Amino acid sequence: MKGDAAPAGQAAPPPAPEQQSSVRSQNSRLGLLVDAAATAPDDDLPEQHVRVQPSPSRKPRIKTKKLQAIALGLFATSVTLAIMALGVWQVQVNDGGDEGASGGVCEQPACVLAAARMLQRMDLKADPCHDFYQFSCGNYLRSQEVPDDNFHRSMLQEMQEEVLAVIKKLIEQPPAEDENEAIRKARKLYASCMDRNFRTSHYKQYEDLPVFALLSAGELGPWPLLRKVPWDPNEFQLHRLLGELAVYQVHTILEMYVTPDEKNASQYTLQFYKGQPAIETAYYLNSSNPDYVRYLRSYRRLLRESVLLLTQGNQDSLKDAEDILNFESSFANVTETTKCAPLLINGTEDPNAEELSRMTLVELQEAAPELQWLSMLNHTLSRLDVDLPVPVSELTITFRCRGYLPDLVRLLETADSRTVANYLIWRFLFKFMPYLGNKFLQIWIEFRKDVPDANEDKLYLSRWKQCANIVNEGLGLAVGSLYVKSPYFKAVDKKALKMVKYLKKAFRSVINAEDWLEEAKKKEVVEKLDTMGNKVGYPKYIEDPEALSAEYKELNLSDGNFLQNMLTLKKHEVWKELRKLSRPVDKAKEWLIQPLTVNAFHNPTTNEIIFPLGILRHPMFNLDYPM
């Protein structure tokens, strides 16, 4: 919220509306609170304080699908803001029916703390009629500083910090004798991350680095810039390298996700998207922005330092580093200039444009044979030992932005194959750099201090925070099972669901009251509102020891080898995703996010809102607040 955000000492990330308003993941989820300050409009007030008088003379023409998306998105956001309001607004009880009400005012300790928290942030000397923002938030802005490991400060970040401390204590507490195997694996991952050898080791010979086991013929393949023999372009197989990178969730010139099918939400489908550079495209294309110039310079320094570390100071390898940058610059131009708008026929939108993005994999192969799609996907499936219910050639997929393919093929055909191989393997190293070793972690942190990531709003300078966050992202269900062993969370579920029910009822009234909206459209939006699912807290199956253990049954972690554990974890996640193509969507298990995530989400494909345990905490939510 505005009152909880302070300007950062670092430069802000570049404008990226699609990333600020939504988060695309392997499950195409849409985040409601990616940035709280950007989510809540300035004049967003409780309904009783605002009366909207629609103008009968202005009736917008909005397509049904777009209207439903806007309306339901607004509702999902309103639910989130309502939960936020519990921790910020003073609550008066009008009917005297809530617990803790005395004379119509809540005097429970939770309400007193909420009021005190708000008073701490207010500047009571400011005139609210002159500057309401200063009146509401002035003291917070005056007393707060952005920490060194944050790009800005927000209530969500404060809550996530508290959650990480809780995770640390849960993981470090003595294990039970009959502890679930999934929880043991979470402890093992945390221990390997905290291992002293990772934090203190310095390798005298670059060949001793664990990552070099991957830069071999049986894995990713040799990295050309490290080889002292002439490059043979006949040895390079682009489809194999792309298939191998997909095994480790490394997205490069193409991105691949498993998502519920937009045409049939009960089934999963494989979706391909155009790729993106390792850093923001704008950094390459807007040289007039001094911040972007600095970011690109920092990225170049990271690449050069990494190459020199791996080659033990071989200056000749720096030419390869420059070739990598030049190729990525060309790639950034391709991604920026490719138009992904609906296909046009005689100047009008093609009504079958959506259908044109759906095809079998063999049809995609015919559209862009240079990329050898069948061989690429077969390599990934074979490496992960995944069988599909249909032959790979018959698999129906979706490709967003097919216009990207001809441009990509032209780029690959004109580029030197050695540079392409160098670039793709660099993208692997870039993704896993924080896990390669202590020296690489240091230069990565220095890079991220200077160059913000549009998908992240903080660094973790404390090692335990890094490790707690990694465990929460990788084995969050196991950690969540430790967290929910209390009757308290049953009551959280009940109260939050009750709130959602009330908000749905209120939103339905708002829809029906709008006279600019046609009756047929009102009916469609209300129907979608009524069928909107809601998931609150955590997936209940994690309370079942057998079900929880089965979730990570195929995940085999080792003692001490942190990099190998991270690679194994990513491979396991891709394996689980691809296996979904063989079964229908299980809505009870399809939560998209971990229970202790401090955020809230709307999944448009399955029409669900999701409020994990992480956000159902003080100050966002408290059982002792009146409704």
C-alpha positions, -999 to +999 in steps of 0.1 A: +000+000+000+011+036-005+017+041+032+041+012+033+063+020+003+094+042+005+116+052-024+145+029-029+182+039-029+187+019-060+173+028-094+139+015-101+133-013-126+123-003-161+087+001-169+072-033-176+035-031-172+029-068-181+052-078-152+039-052-127+003-062-131+007-099-136+031-128-131+034-155-157+047-187-143+046-223-153+010-222-144+001-188-159-010-174-126-018-137-122-005-120-091-027-094-073-001-081-050+031-081-072+035-045-061+011-033-035+018+003-044+010-002-080-021-024-073-042+000-052-055+031-069-052+064-050-089+067-045-096+031-035-119+035-005-145+013+012-178+013-007-197+031+020-175+062+015-178+063-023-210+065-043-204+060-081-231+077-102-229+060-137-236+082-167-264+068-188-252+086-219-218+067-219-221+030-226-187+015-233-185-012-260-164-039-245-161-075-257-176-100-234-144-119-227-125-087-219-154-074-198-155-106-177-117-105-173-118-069-161-148-074-138-135-105-122-100-091-119-114-061-101-133-084-078-102-105-070-083-073-063-110-060-041-109-092-020-071-087-016-075-050-007-102-059+018-078-083+036-052-055+035-077-031+050-081-053+081-045-045+091-046-008+083-081+008+087-096+015+121-126-008+125-159+002+140-185-024+147-219-011+137-241-039+148-223-047+180-225-084+171-188-091+167-167-105+195-147-078+212-171-050+205-177-026+233-199+003+227-196-002+189-157+000+190-134-030+189-111-028+220-095-062+216-057-062+218-055-070+180-076-039+172-055-017+196-023-029+179-038-022+144-047+013+155-013+019+170+004+006+139-016+031+118-009+060+142+029+052+140+027+058+103+006+090+103+018+126+105-008+141+127+007+176+123-001+176+086-034+190+073-053+161+057-073+186+036-040+200+021-020+167+018-038+136+028-009+113+018+015+131+042-012+130+069-016+092+064+020+081+058+043+110+066+058+095+098+065+062+080+084+079+052+103+100+077+113+071+099+120+043+074+149+035+052+151+010+024+174-019+036+205-027+016+189-060+003+157-043-009+149-023-040+120-007-021+102-012+012+067-025+016+044-043+040+046-074+019+084-075+023+082-070+060+058-099+063+080-121+041+109-114+063+089-126+093+079-157+074+115-165+065+124-163+102+096-187+110+108-211+083+143-210+097+131-219+132+109-247+118+138-262+098+164-259+125+142-273+153+151-309+164+134-335+141+108-359+154+117-395+155+089-404+130+094-373+109+080-373+074+104-380+046+094-348+028+104-327+058+137-345+060+144-336+024+136-299+032+161-300+061+187-316+038+183-289+011+186-262+038+217-279+053+234-282+019+227-245+013+241-235+047+271-259+043+303-242+053+322-256+024+300-237-001+306-204+018+343-207+023+357-229-005+379-214-033+389-237-061+425-234-072+418-252-105+387-243-125+383-279-135+375-287-099+343-266-099+312-288-096+296-270-126+323-285-149+307-319-146+278-304-165+299-289-193+306-323-208+294-343-238+269-363-217+253-333-202+250-297-217+280-303-238+313-285-238+313-247-236+331-236-268+348-206-251+365-230-227+378-254-254+413-250-268+404-269-300+390-254-332+352-251-333+335-277-355+299-264-364+289-299-375+292-310-338+266-284-327+230-296-323+208-267-314+177-289-307+197-311-283+210-281-263+176-264-261+161-298-250+188-301-223+183-266-210+146-273-207+154-301-183+168-275-159+140-249-164+164-226-183+143-204-207+163-188-235+153-182-270+121-202-263+100-207-232+079-238-225+052-242-198+026-267-188-007-250-181-044-258-179-058-255-214-077-223-220-102-241-242-107-269-217-096-261-182-099-297-171-069-307-192-033-296-193-015-284-224+020-275-235+025-238-242+054-222-260+063-185-258+088-163-274+120-161-254+135-131-236+171-119-230+187-126-197+182-090-186+154-066-196+151-059-233+149-022-226+185-021-213+197-030-249+173-008-268+172+025-249+207+039-248+194+074-240+185+062-205+216+065-182+203+039-158+199+014-186+234+021-198+247+015-163+227-017-160+241-030-193+276-021-182+271-041-150+258-071-169+288-070-192+311-069-161+293-099-146+298-118-179+335-109-182+342-117-145+325-151-148+344-160-180+377-150-165+370-170-133+361-201-154+391-197-177+416-188-150+421-153-164+424-163-201+421-129-218+413-145-252+380-156-239+368-120-235+363-118-273+337-146-269+321-126-241+317-097-264+302-119-291+277-132-266+267-096-257+263-087-294+242-118-301+219-110-271+216-074-283+204-087-317+181-112-299+166-083-278+158-065-311+140-095-324+119-099-293+110-063-293+102-058-329+081-090-333+044-082-332+022-105-312-011-088-319-040-108-334-034-117-370-049-092-395-068-101-427-075-071-450-068-048-421-092-065-396-086-089-368-088-126-378-116-141-357-097-174-359-065-159-346-068-179-313-072-211-332-042-204-354-019-206-322-032-241-315-016-269-334+000-303-331+037-305-326+042-319-361+024-288-375+048-266-355+077-286-369+064-278-404+060-241-396+096-238-384+116-270-392+149-253-385+143-257-347+136-295-349+107-293-324+101-331-323+137-339-315+139-311-290+109-323-269+118-359-273+152-352-258+137-335-228+111-362-222+138-389-226+161-372-201+133-370-176+119-405-183+084-391-191+059-409-212+030-391-229-004-406-236-001-398-273+029-398-297+049-365-294+041-356-330+003-357-322+006-336-290-016-305-292+003-274-282-002-236-281+023-212-294+019-175-284+032-151-310+039-173-340+052-143-358+083-145-336+095-178-353+106-164-387+125-136-371+142-160-347+151-184-375+167-156-395+187-146-364+200-181-359+208-186-395+229-154-397+247-159-363+278-179-359+269-213-344+298-211-319+284-178-305+249-193-303+263-223-283+283-199-261+252-178-254+229-206-246+253-222-221+259-187-206+222-185-199+224-218-179+253-204-159+235-171-154+205-189-139+225-210-116+252-186-107+242-181-071+247-218-066+280-223-083+302-214-054+310-186-030+330-164-055+302-166-080+276-158-054+296-126-044+298-112-080+261-122-085+251-102-054+271-072-065+254-074-099+219-076-084+226-047-061+231-025-091+207-041-116+171-047-104+151-077-114+116-069-125+104-102-110+121-097-076+120-069-052+148-079-028+181-097-024+190-119+005+223-108+019+220-130+049+228-166+040+201-181+062+175-159+045+187-171+011+185-207+022+151-203+039+137-187+007+151-215-015+135-242+007+102-224+008+102-221-030+114-257-036+098-277-008+072-253+004+046-280+010+069-298+034+076-266+053+039-256+053+030-290+069+052-280+099+036-246+100-001-257+100+000-281+130-023-259+150-061-255+153-056-218+147-053-223+109-087-241+107-103-209+121-083-188+096-098-208+067-133-204+081-131-166+086-114-159+053-139-179+033-167-161+051-152-128+041-149-139+004-186-149+005-196-114+018-174-097-008-189-118-036-224-108-025-214-071-024-197-073-058-228-089-073-248-060-061-224-036-077-227-054-111-265-054-110-266-017-101-246-006-132-270+009-157-244+011-185-240-026-185-263-046-207-285-072-190-271-101-210-235-091-201-245-086-164-258-122-164-225-135-179-203-117-154-225-127-124-224-164-136-186-162-137-185-146-103-207-174-089-185-201-103-152-184-092-134-208-070-114-198-039-085-215-022-076-203+012-046-212+034-030-244+021-038-276+002-054-299+028-036-330+015-003-319+031-019-329+065-018-365+052+017-379+058+015-404+030+003-378+005+029-353+015+057-379+013+044-390-022+047-353-034+085-356-032+090-393-035+111-391-067+132-362-054+166-375-042+188-350-026+224-355-014+243-343+016+265-312+012+264-308-026+243-277-029+246-271-067+237-307-074+207-304-051+195-273-069+198-290-103+180-321-090+152-299-076+147-281-109+147-313-129+122-328-104+099-297-109+101-300-147+094-338-145+063-331-124+050-305-148+054-326-179+037-356-163+006-334-159+001-338-197-010-374-190-038-366-165-067-343-160-064-311-139-066-318-102-080-286-088-075-297-052-038-300-057-033-273-083-024-244-060+003-228-082+021-213-052+036-225-019+015-221+013+039-196+030+041-172+000+032-136+011+010-127-018-024-134-033-033-146-068-060-149-094-057-178-119-078-167-149-077-200-167-093-219-138-112-188-125-099-191-090-086-167-063-059-180-040-050-167-006-021-187+009-012-188+046+017-164+041-006-134+036-032-145+062-010-131+089-007-099+109-011-071+098-030-083+067-052-106+086-060-114+122-087-137+136-093-112+164-102-084+139-140-079+136-154-087+102 
